[in-house]
């Protein structure tokens, strides 16, 4: 019996979010999909199921894409209701289902060192409702992606997700979680997604990488991949992180168009150059401090060297003279994190004094053969 079905399976609760956000009347929606307003009324009151063609046009008009579109199409042609989707055709103001949080943030090993100020600033920027686009700028190896991932992890921890990641990634800056939660822990209600664009240059490649990270299947038909991506993001409030977004002018990915099409989208981009967009907020990164550490502590660059050295040789126990030499190494490397870590990896074979001598003559030590390192992190040239 129809009236005996569980309340959460009643089709009359379907489709709310899409229609409310687009502010369609039944007549307007019917005109757009090519059917009568009465048909829309019957669909939303669960007295009629749409044909596949009408369901396709409804999905197109409401901007549904990816998994949401697939579930919509399956439900529209079956006896399963759509209440859990939180999508609306009809005029009723029924509370929508809680959005499904999609999170794709890689877990970084080690701790973030020497970037407490930058992380605090980035966290504050992400909490501002007016922030739409942040670009972390700096030379290769300066730690742009590390900082972006740390900020994303703090966002997840603030809303109760990924606390283990916070402890392993942020080390001693767990105190940042409290201000994040106090400002707005639920700004990115549809999640946070990280996309590595290393080695990609064309717009086609970049859009495909973003879609893959979002698990958005690209369909080849009347809508272009770029339009499908915009349609998918349009109804979402999420943080999209684009790492290693180099040569933005040549890439041709319309960052400004994505932001215009998706009002709830925030982009956090790491790049060696700014995007030159009007509302872009910039955060420039320099090398880690190599001097002026508080009494009884090491400078951040030296701390990073010691962390990397202990990974290469757990029994490494530097003398006071070694620590002074390590300070000199960090100084000539200008505190650049990648260069410091590559140099520190040699402590299992060379003394700090020998490492310093070699670096004063050439960059020959600044390379690694670790198999799990991306190509861009296998070497460094001063």
BELCORKA-V389230 format. One line per field, one symbol per residue. ss: DSSP state (A for helix, B for strand, O for the rest). psi: psi as a letter, one per 20 degrees, with the letter a starting at -180 (. if undefined). burial: # if it has 9 or more other ideal C-beta (glycine too) atoms within 8 Angstrom, else .. Layout:
ss->???
psi->???
burial->???
//
This chain:
ss->OAAAOOAAAOAAAOBAAAAAAAOOOAAAAAAAAOOOAAAAAAAAOOOOOOOAAAAAAAAAAOOOOAAAAAAAAAAAOOOOOOAAAOBBOOOOOOOOOOOOOBBBOOOOOOOOOOOAAAAAAAAAAAAOOOOOBBBBBOOOOOOAAAAAAAAAAAAAAAOOOOAAAAAAAAOOOOOAAAAAAAAAOOOOOOBBBBBBOOOOOOAAAAAAAAAAAOOOOOOOOOOOAAAAAAAAAAOOOBBBBBBOOOOAAAAOOOAAAAAAAOOOBBBBBBBOOOOOOOOBBBBBOOOOOOOOOOOOOOOAAAAAAAAAAAAAOOOOOOOAAAAAAAAAAAAAOOOOAAAAAAAAAAAAOOOAAAAAAAAAAOOOOOBOOOOOOOAAAOBOOO
psi->pgiiqqhijpiijrjggghghilqrhgggghhikrqhhggghghjkiqpqrhghhghggghikqrbhhgghggghhjajprjhihkpphriqmpprqpqppppnoqpqqaqppjkgghhgggggghiphiphpppoqrrpjikghggghggghhgghhjjqkhghghhgidjkhiihghghhfnikgmijappppojpjphqhggghhgggghikopppochpqhghhgghgihjqnrpopoqlnqlhhhhjpmghgghhhnijpppoppqiqrilqgjppqopparqpiakqqpjrqqghhggghghhhhhnhjpnqrhgghhghghghghjkjogggghgghiihihqqhghgggghihrjhimrqjphjpqhijirpp.
burial->....#...###.########.#.#.#..##.##...#.########...#...#############.##########...###.######.....#..#..####..#..#####..##########...#.######..###################..#..##.###..##.##.###...#.#########.##.##.#.#######.##.#........##.#######.###########.#..#.#.#.###.##.########...#....##.#.#.####..#.....############.#...#.#...##.#######################..#.#..##.##.....####.........#.#..
//
